[in-house]
Amino acid sequence: MITLTETAAEHVKAAIDKRGKGLGLRVGVKGAGCSGLQYTIEYCDKISDDDVVFTNYDVKVVIDAIALPMLEGAKLDYVKQGLGEGFEFSNPNVVGECGCGHSFSV
């Protein structure tokens, strides 16, 4: 299971409303960066048979079955720090991160 904070859910709802379409948020991982993996986040317009769907604060979080073990138990928040803002992961499966914080390993 992956959870969204209420702040993240409200941000996703507002973004989908502004966009005018979307079933939820697709979260995944891809091979990249100096530690090997990076998170991916995008709107979800279609749910496939091999996707796993969780609902938090009325927002669907869609994850493909391959990425699920790397994201199991993760929490996704939306934070504002200074002039920047964005999604922030708290993932109990991470065993290492690169120095810049953009990639991780499990």
N, C-alpha and C positions, 0 to 999 in steps of 0.2 A: 504494500500500500504506500502511496505517496500522498501527503497532505498539503493543502494550501492554507496559509493563514487567512484570516478574514480580510486583511488589507490586500493581499494578493488576489483573492477572489473578487473583491470589489473592483480592483484595477482591471482584471480580465473581463468582468461584466461590462464595464464602461467601454473598454476597447472594442469588444464585440458589438455592442450597441452602436458605437461610432462607425465601425466598419460596415454594419448593416447585415452581416451574415456570420455564421460560425457555430459549430456545435460545442466548442470548448477549447481547451488548450492541449496541444500535443507536446509532450516532453520526452526527450530521448537523449542518447549519447552518440558520439561519433569519434572515430579515431583522429586525434589531432593534438597539437601542442607538445611541449617537451616532456610532459608526464604521461602522455598516451591517449587521454580521453578528454572530450569537452562536452558540456551539456548543450542540447539543442532545445529551443522553445519556438513554437509557431502556432498559428491558429489551426484548429482542426475543423475541416469541412467535410470529412468522410471518415467513418469508423470501419476498419477492416475486420475480418473474422479473427485474425490473430492478435488484435489489439485487446488490451485490458483497460477497463474504464472504472475510474473512481470518481465519486462526487463529493465535493466539499463546498459548503455554503452555496448550493445550487449551481456550481460550476463543474463541468465534466473535465477530468484530467485523463488524457488518453496516452497510453504507453504501449509500444509494441512488445510482444512477449520476449524478444531477445534482450531488450534493454532493462526489463523489469528486475532481474536479479541485481543489477548494478544500482538501481534506484530504490529498491525495497527499503521502506522505513524513512525515506527522505522527506524533508519538509521544505516547502517553497514559500518564500516571503517576498514582498515587494517593499523595498526600502528607499528612502530619500536621504542622501548624505551630502551636505553642502549643495553644490550646484548639480550633482549627479543623482540619478535614480535608476532603479532596475531591479530585476529579480535576483534573489540571493538564495542559494541552496544550503541546507544543512543536511549532509548525507552521512549516515553512520558507517557506510561501506568504504569510504575513502581512507586509504592507507598512506597516501602521499599526494602532495600538490607541488606544482612548480612555484618558483619564487614570485612570479607576477600574479598567481592565483587564478589564471585562466584555464588551466588544465589540471587533471587529477589522475590518480591510479587507484584501482580497487584490488 
